[in-house]
Amino acid sequence: MSVRDEFDAWAADGRDRGMEDRHWHTAKHVLARVPVEEGDVVLDLGCGSGYAGRALRETKGAGRVYGLDGSPEMAQNARSYTDDGADVGFLVGDFDELPFADDSIDHVWSMEAFYYASDPDHTLEEIRRVLRPGGTFFCAVNYYEENVHSHEWQERIAVNMTRWSAADYRAAFRDAGLHVAEQDNIADREIEIPPESEFPTENWESRQAMVERYRTYGTLLTVGVAP
């Protein structure tokens, strides 16, 4: 199944809003770090419901925000959720060929989408191409090698996913010409973890596993800077 077909179905079922709710616990902390200055141009890669671009407009005064998604239904939904249509636009496009000129974007953001790229190394080259000197790429993922609790996700989705380690991300960023400014794990501290006496639960065999998933591994953030 293609990315388009998979996520058109998600959007039609209203699951785009559910994705936003689940990701916001850590996304809001990462978004706060993006060094957006008033008037900057931002690309939200794999925008889903478009929540990140709207947040950067509202909290940091980003200028033009583009949300790009491989799913027409996702892009259409995101457009319907957005009041600021003059400065926030949504495009349907492929991660392998970003529809932007060289050196035209100040910041690229991607949350829980980068691993859907069919050729992630080339996607990084495209990100490097469109970023202006000093521009940043904030890449946030929960599906990565160290987070063993995410490995089963591939079994639930028909789209191929790339599972890199933290070291793989750093190496790939550098190979694409991006400096790695930082990399760390953003814990999800809003998910309530029941006491040990309540385990196993429907989804977790042990409390330790749940603590690892949300407090230890959380969201892997890798930040690249264009030279």
Secondary structure, DSSP 8 states (H G I E B T S, - for coil): --HHHHHHHHHHTTHHHHHHHHHHHHHHHHHTTS---TT--EEEET-TT-HHHHHHHHHH--SSEEEEES-HHHHHHHHHH-S-TTTEEEEE--TTS-SS-TT-EEEEEEES-GGG-SSHHHHHHHHHHHEEEEEEEEEEES-STT-GGGGGGGGG-SS------HHHHHHHHHHTT-EEEEEEEE---SS----GGG-S-SS-S-HHHHHIIIIII-EEEEEEE--
